[in-house]
Amino acid sequence: MSVRRLAENQPATFAFTPENEAWAAREIAKYPPGRQASAIIPLLWRAQAQHDYWLPKPAIEKVAEMLGMPYIRALEIATFYSMFNLEPVGKYFVQLCGTTPCMLRGSGDIAKVCGDRIGPQRKVSADGNFAWLEVECLGACCNAPMVQINDDYYEDLTPESFGKLLDDLAAGRPVRKGSQTGRVSSEPEPGKGPTLLDPALYDGSLVGAFNQRVAESVAAAAAAAAQAKK
């Protein structure tokens, strides 16, 4: 388990905006008396979103006060869940999926763009716009490789399309969320046509062939063992 610590440089104070203060009151009211602490995760999440996508110590303490819970309990939650960023992540925080489907589809090339354009992981770029981190599966395997930037997914990436995405974000130009190739959800790629048409994928023949190979292997091993005993 990685060690998660609060950033060395902290703001002096934190206060929710009036809109977020009202939102927090509605969230807390959803829970019965004595159970207000159950609202801690959504409140910490809203505090992080308000504070440039990272969670400072005063915000954690503010949430604890609102919920009537000890600071240490709120700190335990904030440091346990990796969804909470405990240090500055720039205007746009890029989380790059590096697990198997994305790796097989070229996440290493996307990571190289991150290193070249942004710099080392967990470091905010010189212009203050970006930070990046390789993370575990983000659940968009059919659209690999992909990244999450702040709250949104960007999928079906190539080094070229990802570089353009970074350029557009830095320049304040509008960007397209989701697939960068134009497909909807995880449907077949444009021009690829229907998929999964091979009957062997669902008629059980592949399983039967596998089971037969296993049975033959077991029988051969048993025969060899018997022969060795003679």
C-alpha positions, 0 to 999 in steps of 0.5 A: 500500500502506498503512503499518502501524505498531505502536501507540505504547502497548505492554504491558511483556510478553506470555506465552501462557496455559498452554493456548495455550502447549501449543497452540503447542508442538503447532503447532510440532511439525508442522514438520520441524527447521529449519522451525519458522518456518513456524508463525509465522502461526498463532502470531501469530493465537493471540497476537492472539486472546488479547490482545483481538484486537490484536497488541502488540510483546512478543507478536511478539517472544515468537513469534519467540523460540519459533520461533528467528527474528529479531525483524525477520522476525516483525515483517515478517510481522505488519506485512504481513498486514492480518489482524493488528491492530497497535493496540487494536480494542476488545472487538468489532472490526467490519470492514465490507465496502464493495466493490461487492455490499455497496455496492449492497445498502446498506453505506453505511447500515451505515457511517453507523451505525458512524460514529454509534454507534462514531465514526471508523474505527480509533478505539476507542469511548468505552466500550471496546467497539467499533472499526470499519474498512471493508475489502475483500471478505469473500466473503459477497457473496450475503448483502450487506451484511455485517460481520465482528465478531472471528471471526464473520460477520453478514449480510443487515444493515439499519441497524436490525438492525445497530444492535440487534446492536451494542446486544446485544453491548454489553449482553452479550446472546446474538446470532445469527451469520450471516444476520440475516433467518433464511435459511441460507447463501445460499439464497433469502430467505424467501418469495422462492421458487426463483431462476434460472428464466429459461432465458436465463440458461443456454441461451446465448441471452444470449451469442448476442445479445451476440455478435451486437451486437458483430458488428454494431457491428464491421461498422458501424465497418468500413463507416464506415471504408470510406466515409470513404476514398472 
